[in-house]
């Protein structure tokens, strides 16, 4: 009795609810969201890329997206919902290095399931929400581990032997690149050529799964 009285006075004093029925809905949806995010991020994405920096990014953005959408939906602010989602997508690049297309796809995937899990209403049953999450995980797993078994990785390097960039010297240049990098190269493209210092930007492509070399690179 005393406990209920204290809570009632606290509610009146702060003009805030200590807890309501949506609190348990939040806990359930949050648990579902973290569960499926962990499958995608930790067990589908990370074993292939080994990028710990993106693990941090995906978890934080996924959770913030979830809480933002849940809060806006609870307030029933349609305009604010739209502006909030646009703001989320607007910070993806962080105004720094360009995000790789695969990392961008996983980021969009994480944001997407977070939005679905946070906005599921009474018109969407728990089984339907579960089907959406399971389908996304299953398709991602199938593409990563069953269908697209080999992952072609690319790396941009600065190459100084511009006498070999002519099309007729393709095989000779490829052999030289393989000798220097120690990689078995599938193909390569010649990009920007600088005749002032006799260098060219060359992008090489190789199977990353079969050769132990990081695929980290900075776009130039």
C-alpha positions as CSV (number, residue, x, y, z in Angstrom):
1,X,0.0,0.0,0.0
2,X,2.7,2.4,1.0
3,X,4.7,1.5,-2.2
4,X,1.7,2.2,-4.4
5,X,1.1,5.5,-2.7
6,X,4.8,6.5,-3.2
7,X,4.6,5.6,-6.9
8,X,1.3,7.5,-7.3
9,X,2.8,10.6,-5.8
10,X,5.9,10.3,-7.9
11,X,3.7,10.1,-11.0
12,X,1.8,13.2,-10.1
13,X,4.9,15.1,-9.1
14,X,7.0,14.3,-12.2
15,X,4.0,14.1,-14.5
16,X,5.6,10.9,-15.8
17,X,4.5,7.3,-15.9
18,X,6.8,4.9,-14.1
19,X,5.7,2.0,-16.3
20,X,2.9,1.2,-18.7
21,X,1.6,-1.7,-20.8
22,X,4.0,-0.8,-23.7
23,X,7.0,-1.5,-21.5
24,X,6.6,-5.3,-21.9
25,X,6.0,-4.8,-25.6
26,X,9.3,-2.9,-25.8
27,X,11.1,-5.7,-24.0
28,X,9.8,-8.4,-26.3
29,X,10.5,-6.5,-29.5
30,X,13.9,-5.4,-28.3
31,X,14.8,-9.0,-27.5
32,X,13.7,-10.2,-31.0
33,X,15.6,-7.4,-32.6
34,X,18.8,-8.0,-30.8
35,X,18.5,-11.8,-31.4
36,X,18.2,-11.4,-35.2
37,X,20.7,-8.6,-35.4
38,X,23.3,-10.8,-33.6
39,X,22.7,-13.6,-36.1
40,X,23.2,-11.3,-39.1
41,X,26.1,-9.2,-37.7
42,X,28.1,-11.7,-35.6
43,X,27.4,-15.0,-37.4
44,X,26.8,-14.0,-41.0
45,X,28.8,-10.8,-41.6
46,X,31.8,-11.0,-39.2
47,X,33.1,-14.5,-40.1
48,X,33.6,-13.3,-43.7
49,X,34.9,-9.7,-43.3
50,X,36.5,-9.7,-39.8
51,X,35.7,-6.0,-39.5
52,X,35.2,-5.2,-35.8
53,X,34.7,-1.5,-36.5
54,X,31.5,-2.3,-38.4
55,X,30.3,-4.7,-35.7
56,X,30.2,-1.7,-33.4
57,X,28.5,0.5,-36.0
58,X,25.8,-2.0,-36.9
59,X,24.8,-2.7,-33.3
60,X,24.7,0.9,-32.3
61,X,22.8,2.1,-35.4
62,X,20.4,-0.9,-35.2
63,X,19.6,-0.1,-31.5
64,X,19.3,3.6,-32.0
65,X,17.0,3.1,-35.0
66,X,14.8,0.7,-33.1
67,X,14.4,3.0,-30.1
68,X,13.9,6.1,-32.3
69,X,11.1,4.4,-34.3
70,X,9.5,2.9,-31.3
71,X,9.4,6.2,-29.5
72,X,8.1,8.1,-32.6
73,X,5.4,5.5,-33.2
74,X,4.3,5.6,-29.6
75,X,3.9,9.4,-29.9
76,X,2.1,8.8,-33.2
77,X,3.9,11.6,-34.9
78,X,3.9,10.8,-38.6
79,X,5.8,13.8,-39.8
80,X,8.4,13.3,-37.1
81,X,8.7,9.7,-38.1
82,X,9.5,10.6,-41.7
83,X,12.0,13.2,-40.7
84,X,13.6,10.8,-38.2
85,X,14.1,8.1,-40.8
86,X,15.6,10.6,-43.3
87,X,18.0,11.7,-40.6
88,X,19.1,8.1,-40.0
89,X,19.9,7.5,-43.6
90,X,21.5,10.9,-43.9
91,X,24.3,10.0,-41.4
92,X,25.2,6.7,-43.0
93,X,28.4,8.2,-44.7
94,X,29.4,10.1,-41.5
95,X,31.1,12.6,-43.8
96,X,34.3,10.5,-43.8
97,X,35.4,7.5,-45.8
98,X,33.1,6.1,-48.4
99,X,31.3,3.0,-47.1
100,X,31.8,-0.1,-49.1
101,X,28.7,-1.4,-51.0
102,X,28.6,-4.6,-49.1
103,X,28.9,-2.8,-45.7
104,X,26.2,-0.4,-46.9
105,X,23.9,-3.3,-47.8
106,X,24.4,-4.8,-44.3
107,X,23.8,-1.4,-42.7
108,X,20.5,-1.0,-44.7
109,X,19.6,-4.6,-43.7
110,X,20.1,-3.8,-40.0
111,X,18.2,-0.6,-40.2
112,X,15.4,-2.3,-42.1
113,X,14.8,-5.1,-39.5
114,X,15.1,-2.6,-36.7
115,X,12.3,-0.5,-38.2
116,X,10.1,-3.6,-38.8
117,X,10.6,-4.9,-35.3
118,X,9.9,-1.5,-33.7
119,X,6.9,-0.5,-35.7
120,X,5.0,-3.9,-35.8
121,X,1.5,-3.0,-34.6
122,X,-1.6,-5.0,-33.8
123,X,-2.2,-5.5,-37.5
124,X,1.0,-7.5,-37.8
125,X,1.1,-10.6,-35.7
126,X,4.1,-12.0,-33.9
127,X,4.3,-14.9,-36.4
128,X,4.4,-12.4,-39.4
129,X,7.1,-10.4,-37.7
130,X,9.0,-13.6,-37.0
131,X,8.6,-14.7,-40.7
132,X,10.1,-11.4,-41.9
133,X,13.1,-11.7,-39.7
134,X,13.7,-15.4,-40.5
135,X,13.3,-14.8,-44.2
136,X,15.9,-12.0,-44.1
137,X,18.4,-14.2,-42.2
138,X,17.8,-17.2,-44.4
139,X,18.3,-15.3,-47.7
140,X,21.4,-13.5,-46.3
141,X,22.8,-16.9,-45.2
142,X,22.0,-18.5,-48.6
143,X,23.7,-15.7,-50.5
144,X,26.8,-15.5,-48.3
145,X,27.5,-19.2,-47.6
146,X,25.7,-21.3,-50.2
147,X,25.4,-19.5,-53.5
148,X,28.1,-16.8,-53.5
149,X,30.7,-19.1,-51.8
150,X,33.6,-17.3,-53.3
151,X,34.1,-13.6,-52.4
152,X,36.0,-11.5,-54.9
153,X,37.9,-8.9,-53.1
154,X,39.4,-5.7,-54.6
155,X,42.4,-3.6,-53.7
156,X,43.6,-0.3,-55.1
157,X,47.3,0.1,-55.5
158,X,49.7,2.7,-56.9
159,X,51.7,1.2,-59.8
160,X,54.8,2.9,-61.1
161,X,55.6,0.8,-64.2
162,X,53.3,2.7,-66.6
163,X,55.1,1.2,-69.6
164,X,53.1,-1.9,-68.9
165,X,49.7,-0.3,-68.8
166,X,49.1,-0.7,-72.5
167,X,46.6,-3.4,-73.5
168,X,49.2,-5.5,-75.3
169,X,51.2,-5.8,-72.1
170,X,48.2,-7.1,-70.0
171,X,49.6,-10.5,-69.2
172,X,53.0,-9.2,-68.4
173,X,51.6,-6.6,-66.1
174,X,49.4,-9.2,-64.4
175,X,52.4,-11.4,-63.8
176,X,54.3,-8.5,-62.3
177,X,51.4,-7.6,-60.0
178,X,51.1,-11.2,-58.8
179,X,54.8,-11.4,-58.2
180,X,54.8,-8.2,-56.1
181,X,51.6,-8.8,-54.1
182,X,51.9,-12.6,-53.8
183,X,48.2,-12.8,-54.9
184,X,46.6,-14.9,-57.6
185,X,44.8,-12.1,-59.4
186,X,41.6,-12.7,-61.4
187,X,41.7,-9.4,-63.2
188,X,42.7,-5.8,-62.9
189,X,41.7,-2.3,-64.1
190,X,43.9,0.7,-64.8
191,X,42.5,3.9,-63.4
192,X,43.9,7.4,-63.1
193,X,47.3,7.8,-64.8
194,X,49.8,10.4,-63.6
195,X,52.6,11.1,-66.1
196,X,54.2,13.7,-63.9
197,X,55.5,11.0,-61.5
198,X,55.0,8.0,-63.8
199,X,52.4,6.2,-61.6
200,X,48.9,4.8,-62.2
201,X,46.1,3.7,-59.9
202,X,45.4,0.0,-60.5
203,X,42.5,-1.9,-58.9
204,X,43.2,-5.6,-58.6
205,X,40.6,-8.3,-58.0
206,X,41.2,-11.7,-56.3
207,X,39.4,-14.4,-54.3
208,X,39.7,-13.1,-50.7
209,X,38.6,-16.4,-49.1
210,X,41.5,-18.3,-50.6
211,X,44.2,-15.8,-49.9
212,X,45.1,-14.4,-46.5
213,X,45.3,-10.7,-47.1
214,X,43.0,-8.0,-45.7
215,X,40.6,-6.5,-48.1
216,X,40.8,-3.1,-46.3
217,X,41.5,-0.3,-48.6
218,X,40.8,3.4,-49.0
219,X,39.1,4.6,-52.2
220,X,41.1,7.0,-54.1
